[in-house]
């Protein structure tokens, strides 16, 4: 998205509602309080565009059980206080389902969500223990949390190490910020259990200065590097790996690495690099093809057509396929008018749902708001991403042990307020 377009979006509320007859039913509103101006602009335009496109496609087919979908997008600049203000503003406008796409903002509005009894869609961001539906009744981190993703990376390393991790040297490289810090608990837990040699390598925001971390890493000489970095941070990491003589084949990125980053690293240079992914990428996915046919081929898309080839676009489709289906089930099973409680029950009714083939099938319950936490490892072969594993969910007992421990701490602290 061009900067001029981005500035317009950042300054104004962005609303999508397909033109329907005057007597149309009341809409189902979704509030996207996103960072459209600062840290996460490498991903938010694609995800917002995907949400609006899918809403328009469904509205062409009659919406959700006859009710049109309305998408409202506003900027919080990745600032927790602005995120709270966005939440309160959209709440007054009748929005019951919110999404922040930011770990610090998600954490900031979570107490209000819990108090108000609204729905927080927290896919791929936020606190990992929020999958515990018994404690976080109104929060839905559907899909793999950062804890689950990190555990799955360790599972992959274990598979590549012949089923044993004892003595394997694993470096955890991360931006020293809530997003990067989020997996630390589960990584340390698995290191203690499995016996691998774990060393942590933080670097400061904005992520341009990683030299010290990589110099120390060269001395450590890890077998594998798990990286919790974003966008250009991966590009800088690739340069530091070359400077320090560390093979890029050792690098496993969190899901926030896309085709733009590969281009900036260099397709040949990036050969062998790996990432954990939550969604099937590529514009050949059936839902993407349908959107291109019904919207973009007719000049009705909500952004640059090139974004439909980006894995972040597919990520947006997956998130909102889940959110829309939960709302649809709420209307179908419990009728109109919608309430947050009906939507909660609708989301907890998702069974073996694969978001139109974009993710591993999930089953959400009142106890498990994550739905299974499966990811897969992909490798860049110089021209495309090649899956290295099936969809996996490793160390689930350990992940849930940490989830229960930390969610219990949260519940205890809330009860003492």
C-alpha positions as CSV (number, residue, x, y, z in Angstrom):
1,X,0.0,0.0,0.0
2,X,1.4,3.4,-0.9
3,X,2.2,5.8,1.9
4,X,-0.5,8.3,0.8
5,X,-3.1,5.6,1.0
6,X,-1.8,4.4,4.3
7,X,-2.0,7.9,5.8
8,X,-5.6,8.2,4.7
9,X,-6.4,4.9,6.4
10,X,-4.5,5.9,9.5
11,X,-6.4,9.1,9.9
12,X,-9.9,7.9,9.2
13,X,-12.2,5.1,10.2
14,X,-12.2,2.6,7.3
15,X,-15.6,1.0,6.9
16,X,-16.7,-1.7,4.4
17,X,-20.4,-2.5,4.0
18,X,-21.7,-3.8,0.7
19,X,-24.6,-1.9,-0.9
20,X,-27.8,-3.8,0.0
21,X,-31.5,-3.0,-0.4
22,X,-33.0,-0.4,1.9
23,X,-34.8,-3.0,3.9
24,X,-31.6,-5.0,4.6
25,X,-31.2,-6.7,7.9
26,X,-29.0,-5.2,10.7
27,X,-25.3,-5.7,10.1
28,X,-22.8,-7.7,12.1
29,X,-20.0,-5.4,13.0
30,X,-16.3,-6.3,13.5
31,X,-13.9,-3.8,14.9
32,X,-10.3,-3.9,13.7
33,X,-8.2,-1.7,16.0
34,X,-4.9,-2.0,14.1
35,X,-1.5,-0.4,13.8
36,X,-1.8,1.3,10.4
37,X,1.0,3.9,11.0
38,X,4.0,2.6,12.9
39,X,5.4,-0.8,13.7
40,X,3.1,-3.3,12.0
41,X,2.4,-1.6,8.7
42,X,4.2,-4.4,6.9
43,X,1.2,-6.7,7.7
44,X,-1.9,-4.8,8.7
45,X,-2.9,-3.5,5.2
46,X,-2.9,-7.0,3.8
47,X,-4.9,-8.4,6.7
48,X,-7.4,-5.6,6.7
49,X,-7.8,-5.9,3.0
50,X,-8.4,-9.6,3.2
51,X,-11.1,-9.1,5.9
52,X,-12.9,-6.5,3.8
53,X,-12.6,-8.6,0.6
54,X,-14.0,-11.7,2.3
55,X,-16.8,-9.6,3.9
56,X,-17.7,-8.3,0.5
57,X,-17.7,-11.7,-1.0
58,X,-20.0,-13.1,1.7
59,X,-22.2,-10.0,1.4
60,X,-22.7,-10.8,-2.3
61,X,-24.0,-14.1,-1.1
62,X,-26.4,-12.7,1.5
63,X,-24.0,-12.1,4.4
64,X,-24.2,-14.1,7.6
65,X,-27.6,-15.8,7.7
66,X,-29.1,-12.8,5.9
67,X,-27.2,-10.1,7.9
68,X,-24.5,-8.1,6.1
69,X,-21.0,-7.9,7.5
70,X,-19.5,-4.5,8.4
71,X,-15.8,-4.1,8.9
72,X,-14.6,-1.0,10.8
73,X,-10.8,-0.4,10.8
74,X,-9.1,2.3,12.9
75,X,-5.5,3.0,13.8
76,X,-4.0,2.6,17.2
77,X,-0.4,3.1,16.1
78,X,0.6,0.1,18.3
79,X,0.1,2.3,21.4
80,X,-1.9,0.6,24.2
81,X,-3.7,3.8,25.3
82,X,-4.9,4.5,21.7
83,X,-5.9,0.8,21.5
84,X,-8.1,1.3,24.6
85,X,-9.6,4.5,23.1
86,X,-10.4,2.6,19.9
87,X,-12.0,-0.2,21.8
88,X,-14.2,2.2,23.8
89,X,-15.2,4.2,20.7
90,X,-16.2,1.2,18.7
91,X,-18.0,-0.4,21.7
92,X,-20.2,2.7,21.8
93,X,-20.9,2.1,18.1
94,X,-22.3,-1.4,18.8
95,X,-19.2,-3.5,17.9
96,X,-19.0,-6.7,19.9
97,X,-16.1,-8.4,18.2
98,X,-12.6,-6.8,18.4
99,X,-9.2,-7.6,17.0
100,X,-6.0,-5.6,17.6
101,X,-3.2,-7.6,15.8
102,X,-0.8,-6.4,18.4
103,X,0.4,-8.1,21.6
104,X,0.8,-5.0,23.7
105,X,-2.5,-3.5,22.6
106,X,-4.2,-6.9,23.1
107,X,-2.9,-7.1,26.6
108,X,-4.0,-3.6,27.3
109,X,-7.7,-4.0,26.3
110,X,-8.0,-7.6,27.6
111,X,-9.1,-6.5,31.1
112,X,-11.9,-4.4,29.6
113,X,-13.0,-7.2,27.3
114,X,-13.2,-9.5,30.3
115,X,-15.2,-6.9,32.4
116,X,-17.5,-5.9,29.5
117,X,-18.1,-9.4,28.2
118,X,-17.2,-8.6,24.6
119,X,-15.3,-10.8,22.2
120,X,-11.5,-10.4,21.6
121,X,-10.2,-12.2,18.5
122,X,-6.5,-12.7,19.4
123,X,-5.3,-15.0,16.6
124,X,-1.5,-15.1,16.3
125,X,-0.8,-12.3,18.9
126,X,-1.3,-11.7,22.6
127,X,-0.8,-13.8,25.7
128,X,-0.5,-17.5,25.2
129,X,-2.5,-18.6,28.3
130,X,-5.6,-16.9,26.8
131,X,-6.4,-20.3,25.1
132,X,-7.7,-21.4,28.5
133,X,-11.4,-20.7,28.0
134,X,-12.2,-21.5,31.6
135,X,-10.3,-18.4,32.6
136,X,-10.4,-16.2,29.5
137,X,-14.1,-16.7,28.6
138,X,-14.2,-13.8,26.1
139,X,-10.8,-14.2,24.4
140,X,-10.3,-16.3,21.4
141,X,-6.7,-16.9,20.2
142,X,-8.0,-19.3,17.6
143,X,-5.1,-21.0,15.8
144,X,-1.5,-21.4,17.2
145,X,-0.4,-19.0,19.9
146,X,3.2,-17.9,20.0
147,X,3.7,-20.5,22.7
148,X,2.4,-23.2,20.4
149,X,4.4,-22.0,17.5
150,X,7.7,-22.1,19.5
151,X,6.9,-25.6,20.8
152,X,6.3,-26.7,17.2
153,X,9.7,-25.3,16.2
154,X,11.3,-27.4,18.9
155,X,9.3,-30.4,17.8
156,X,10.7,-29.9,14.3
157,X,14.3,-29.6,15.6
158,X,13.7,-32.8,17.6
159,X,12.6,-34.6,14.5
160,X,15.7,-33.4,12.6
161,X,17.9,-34.5,15.5
162,X,16.8,-38.1,15.4
163,X,14.2,-37.8,18.1
164,X,16.6,-36.6,20.9
165,X,17.4,-33.1,21.9
166,X,19.9,-33.6,24.6
167,X,23.1,-31.7,23.8
168,X,21.5,-29.9,20.8
169,X,22.4,-26.1,20.8
170,X,19.4,-23.9,20.2
171,X,19.6,-20.1,20.0
172,X,16.5,-18.0,20.6
173,X,16.9,-14.7,18.9
174,X,14.2,-12.1,19.7
175,X,13.4,-8.4,19.7
176,X,13.3,-7.4,23.3
177,X,9.7,-6.3,23.4
178,X,6.4,-8.1,24.4
179,X,6.0,-9.8,21.1
180,X,9.6,-11.2,21.2
181,X,9.4,-12.1,24.9
182,X,6.1,-14.0,24.7
183,X,7.6,-17.5,24.0
184,X,10.3,-17.3,26.6
185,X,8.4,-19.3,29.2
186,X,7.6,-22.3,27.0
187,X,11.1,-22.3,25.4
188,X,12.8,-22.5,28.8
189,X,10.3,-25.1,30.0
190,X,11.1,-27.4,27.0
191,X,14.9,-26.8,27.4
192,X,14.7,-28.0,31.0
193,X,12.6,-31.0,30.0
194,X,14.4,-32.1,26.8
195,X,17.9,-31.2,27.8
196,X,18.9,-29.0,24.9
197,X,21.4,-26.2,25.3
198,X,19.4,-23.0,25.1
199,X,20.8,-19.5,24.9
200,X,18.9,-16.3,24.6
201,X,19.9,-13.5,22.2
202,X,17.7,-10.3,22.7
203,X,18.2,-7.2,20.6
204,X,16.6,-3.8,21.1
205,X,13.8,-2.0,19.2
206,X,13.6,-1.0,16.4
207,X,15.6,-4.0,15.5
208,X,18.3,-2.4,13.3
209,X,21.1,-3.1,15.7
210,X,21.6,-6.8,16.0
211,X,25.4,-6.8,15.8
212,X,26.1,-7.7,19.4
213,X,23.5,-10.5,19.5
214,X,25.1,-12.1,16.4
215,X,28.6,-11.7,17.6
216,X,27.7,-13.6,20.8
217,X,25.8,-16.1,18.7
218,X,28.9,-16.8,16.6
219,X,30.7,-17.8,19.8
220,X,27.8,-20.0,20.8
221,X,27.8,-21.7,17.4
222,X,24.2,-23.0,17.6
223,X,22.8,-26.0,15.7
224,X,19.5,-24.1,15.2
225,X,18.3,-20.5,15.5
226,X,14.7,-19.8,16.3
227,X,13.9,-16.1,15.5
228,X,11.1,-14.0,16.9
229,X,11.5,-11.1,14.6
230,X,9.4,-9.0,12.2
231,X,9.7,-7.8,8.6
232,X,13.0,-6.0,8.0
233,X,14.5,-7.5,11.2
234,X,14.8,-10.8,9.3
235,X,16.6,-9.0,6.5
236,X,19.1,-7.5,8.9
237,X,19.5,-11.0,10.5
238,X,20.4,-12.5,7.1
239,X,23.1,-9.9,6.7
240,X,24.5,-10.6,10.2
241,X,24.5,-14.3,9.5
242,X,26.6,-13.8,6.4
243,X,28.9,-11.4,8.2
244,X,29.4,-13.9,11.0
245,X,29.7,-17.0,8.8
246,X,26.5,-18.6,10.1
247,X,24.6,-20.7,7.5
248,X,21.1,-19.4,6.8
249,X,19.8,-23.0,6.8
250,X,19.9,-22.9,10.6
251,X,17.4,-20.1,10.8
252,X,13.7,-20.8,11.7
253,X,11.6,-17.6,11.6
254,X,8.3,-17.0,13.4
255,X,5.4,-16.7,11.0
256,X,5.9,-13.0,10.4
257,X,8.2,-13.4,7.4
258,X,6.7,-13.0,3.9
259,X,7.6,-12.8,0.2
260,X,8.6,-9.2,0.5
261,X,11.2,-10.1,3.1
262,X,12.5,-12.9,0.9
263,X,12.9,-10.4,-2.0
264,X,14.8,-8.0,0.3
265,X,17.0,-10.8,1.6
266,X,17.5,-12.1,-2.0
267,X,15.8,-15.2,-3.3
268,X,19.1,-17.0,-3.8
269,X,20.6,-15.8,-0.5
270,X,17.5,-17.0,1.4
271,X,17.7,-20.5,0.0
272,X,17.4,-22.9,2.9
273,X,15.8,-20.4,5.3
274,X,12.8,-21.8,7.2
275,X,9.7,-20.4,8.8
276,X,6.9,-21.7,10.9
277,X,3.6,-21.0,9.3
278,X,0.0,-21.0,10.4
279,X,-1.7,-20.8,7.0
280,X,-1.4,-22.2,3.4
281,X,0.2,-19.5,1.3
282,X,-0.2,-18.6,-2.4
283,X,-3.0,-17.1,-4.5
284,X,-3.9,-20.6,-5.8
285,X,-6.0,-21.2,-2.8
286,X,-9.7,-21.7,-3.8
287,X,-11.0,-18.9,-1.6
288,X,-8.4,-16.4,-3.0
289,X,-9.3,-17.5,-6.5
290,X,-13.0,-16.9,-5.8
291,X,-12.2,-13.4,-4.4
292,X,-10.1,-12.5,-7.4
293,X,-12.9,-13.7,-9.8
294,X,-15.8,-12.0,-8.0
295,X,-14.0,-8.8,-6.8
296,X,-10.7,-8.0,-8.4
297,X,-11.6,-9.1,-11.9
298,X,-14.5,-6.7,-11.7
299,X,-12.6,-3.8,-10.2
300,X,-14.2,-4.2,-6.8
301,X,-11.2,-5.3,-4.6
302,X,-10.3,-3.4,-1.4
303,X,-6.6,-2.8,-2.1
304,X,-3.7,-3.7,-4.3
305,X,-4.3,-6.9,-6.2
306,X,-0.6,-7.9,-5.7
307,X,-1.4,-8.4,-2.0
308,X,-3.6,-11.4,-2.9
309,X,-0.3,-13.3,-3.5
310,X,1.0,-12.5,0.0
311,X,0.9,-15.0,2.9
312,X,-0.3,-12.2,5.1
313,X,-3.4,-11.8,2.9
314,X,-4.1,-15.5,3.4
315,X,-3.5,-15.0,7.2
316,X,-6.2,-12.3,7.2
317,X,-8.6,-14.6,5.3
318,X,-8.0,-17.4,7.8
319,X,-8.6,-15.1,10.8
320,X,-11.8,-13.7,9.5
321,X,-13.0,-16.9,8.0
322,X,-13.0,-18.2,11.6
323,X,-14.6,-15.0,13.0
324,X,-17.3,-14.9,10.4
325,X,-18.1,-18.6,10.8
326,X,-18.4,-18.2,14.6
327,X,-20.8,-15.3,14.1
328,X,-22.8,-17.2,11.5
329,X,-23.2,-20.2,13.8
330,X,-24.3,-17.8,16.5
331,X,-27.1,-16.5,14.4
332,X,-28.0,-19.9,12.9
333,X,-28.2,-21.7,16.2
334,X,-29.3,-19.0,18.6
335,X,-31.1,-16.4,16.5
336,X,-31.0,-12.6,16.2
337,X,-30.3,-10.2,17.8
338,X,-26.7,-11.1,18.3
339,X,-25.1,-10.9,21.7
340,X,-21.4,-11.4,22.7
341,X,-22.5,-14.6,24.6
342,X,-24.1,-16.0,21.4
343,X,-21.0,-15.2,19.4
344,X,-18.9,-16.9,22.1
345,X,-21.0,-20.0,21.9
346,X,-20.8,-19.9,18.1
347,X,-17.0,-19.8,18.2
348,X,-17.0,-22.6,20.7
349,X,-19.0,-24.6,18.2
350,X,-16.3,-24.7,15.5
351,X,-15.5,-28.4,14.8
352,X,-12.8,-29.5,12.4
353,X,-13.0,-26.2,10.7
354,X,-10.2,-25.4,8.2
355,X,-11.0,-21.8,7.3
356,X,-11.7,-22.7,3.7
357,X,-8.6,-24.9,3.4
358,X,-6.3,-22.2,4.7
359,X,-5.3,-23.8,8.1
360,X,-5.1,-27.2,9.7
361,X,-8.6,-28.2,11.0
362,X,-9.4,-26.7,14.4
363,X,-12.0,-27.6,17.0
364,X,-12.7,-24.9,19.5
365,X,-14.4,-25.7,22.9
366,X,-15.4,-23.8,26.0
367,X,-12.2,-25.1,27.6
368,X,-9.8,-24.7,24.6
369,X,-10.1,-21.4,22.7
370,X,-7.1,-22.2,20.6
371,X,-8.4,-25.2,18.7
372,X,-5.3,-27.3,18.4
373,X,-2.4,-25.0,17.7
374,X,-1.0,-26.7,14.6
375,X,1.7,-25.2,12.4
376,X,4.1,-26.5,9.8
377,X,7.7,-25.7,8.9
378,X,8.4,-24.5,5.4
379,X,11.7,-24.0,3.6
380,X,12.5,-21.4,0.9
381,X,14.0,-23.4,-2.0
382,X,15.1,-20.3,-4.0
383,X,11.8,-19.8,-5.8
384,X,9.0,-21.0,-3.5
385,X,8.1,-22.3,0.0
386,X,8.3,-26.1,0.4
387,X,6.6,-27.8,3.4
388,X,9.1,-29.7,5.6
389,X,6.5,-31.1,7.9
390,X,2.8,-31.9,8.0
391,X,0.7,-29.8,10.3
392,X,2.1,-30.5,13.8
393,X,1.3,-29.6,17.4
394,X,4.2,-30.7,19.5
395,X,4.6,-30.8,23.3
396,X,0.9,-30.1,23.9
397,X,1.0,-31.4,27.5
398,X,3.9,-29.1,28.3
399,X,2.2,-26.1,26.5
400,X,-1.0,-26.7,28.5
401,X,0.9,-27.1,31.7
402,X,2.4,-23.6,31.3
403,X,-1.0,-22.3,30.1
404,X,-2.7,-23.6,33.2
405,X,0.0,-22.3,35.5
406,X,-0.1,-18.7,34.1
407,X,-3.9,-18.5,33.6
408,X,-4.2,-19.6,37.3
409,X,-1.9,-16.7,38.2
410,X,-4.0,-14.3,36.2
411,X,-7.3,-15.6,37.8
412,X,-5.8,-15.2,41.2
413,X,-4.6,-11.7,40.6
414,X,-8.0,-10.7,39.3
415,X,-9.8,-12.1,42.2
416,X,-7.7,-10.0,44.6
417,X,-8.6,-6.7,42.9
